[in-house]
């Protein structure tokens, strides 16, 4: 997982200095890469500072979790043959 993040960093190293590139590598049923986890926690703290709701970081990770679950469901669905091809 960390290796995948390093490859993404190398691939996008030519971006302008005005942008921040943060790869987020996630295993299907596992954790985030370390730098992405720190980035998302910091982002959650910043959102909380703006909104006044200390739960924003938890909400951010919950939304990310749902996103991963939806993506995994799509991958699972697409791995089956269409019913049109079975008859």
C-alpha positions as CSV (number, residue, x, y, z in Angstrom):
1,X,0.0,0.0,0.0
2,X,2.8,2.4,0.9
3,X,4.5,1.4,-2.4
4,X,1.4,2.3,-4.4
5,X,1.3,5.7,-2.7
6,X,5.0,6.2,-3.6
7,X,4.4,5.4,-7.2
8,X,1.6,7.9,-7.4
9,X,3.8,10.6,-5.9
10,X,6.5,9.8,-8.5
11,X,3.9,9.9,-11.3
12,X,2.6,13.3,-10.3
13,X,5.9,14.9,-9.3
14,X,5.7,17.4,-12.2
15,X,2.7,19.2,-10.8
16,X,3.1,22.9,-10.2
17,X,4.3,24.0,-6.7
18,X,1.0,25.7,-6.2
19,X,-0.7,22.3,-5.8
20,X,-0.5,19.7,-3.1
21,X,-0.7,16.1,-4.3
22,X,-1.7,13.6,-1.6
23,X,-2.1,10.1,-2.7
24,X,-4.7,8.1,-0.8
25,X,-4.0,4.4,-1.0
26,X,-6.7,2.1,0.5
27,X,-6.8,-1.6,0.7
28,X,-10.2,-3.1,0.0
29,X,-10.7,-4.3,3.5
30,X,-7.8,-2.7,5.2
31,X,-6.2,0.5,6.4
32,X,-5.2,3.7,4.6
33,X,-1.6,4.5,3.9
34,X,0.1,6.4,6.7
35,X,0.4,9.8,5.0
36,X,-3.2,9.8,3.8
37,X,-4.4,9.0,7.3
38,X,-2.5,12.0,8.7
39,X,-3.8,14.2,5.9
40,X,-7.4,13.2,6.4
41,X,-7.1,13.7,10.2
42,X,-5.7,17.2,9.6
43,X,-8.4,17.9,7.1
44,X,-11.0,16.8,9.6
45,X,-9.6,19.1,12.3
46,X,-9.6,22.0,9.8
47,X,-13.2,21.3,8.8
48,X,-14.1,21.1,12.6
49,X,-12.5,24.4,13.2
50,X,-14.6,26.0,10.5
51,X,-17.9,24.3,11.3
52,X,-17.6,24.2,15.1
53,X,-18.6,20.6,15.1
54,X,-15.8,18.3,16.6
55,X,-17.3,15.3,14.9
56,X,-16.3,16.4,11.4
57,X,-13.2,14.1,11.3
58,X,-15.3,11.1,12.2
59,X,-17.8,12.1,9.6
60,X,-15.1,12.4,7.0
61,X,-13.8,8.8,7.8
62,X,-17.4,7.5,7.7
63,X,-18.0,9.0,4.3
64,X,-14.7,7.5,3.0
65,X,-15.7,4.1,4.5
66,X,-19.1,4.2,2.6
67,X,-17.3,5.2,-0.6
68,X,-15.0,2.2,-0.3
69,X,-18.0,-0.1,0.4
70,X,-19.8,1.2,-2.6
71,X,-16.8,0.7,-4.8
72,X,-16.3,-2.8,-3.6
73,X,-19.9,-3.6,-4.3
74,X,-19.5,-2.3,-7.9
75,X,-16.4,-4.5,-8.3
76,X,-18.2,-7.5,-7.0
77,X,-21.3,-6.9,-9.2
78,X,-19.1,-6.4,-12.3
79,X,-17.2,-9.7,-11.6
80,X,-20.4,-11.8,-12.3
81,X,-21.5,-12.6,-15.8
82,X,-24.6,-10.8,-17.1
83,X,-27.8,-12.9,-16.9
84,X,-28.2,-12.3,-20.7
85,X,-25.2,-14.5,-21.4
86,X,-26.4,-17.5,-19.3
87,X,-29.2,-18.8,-21.4
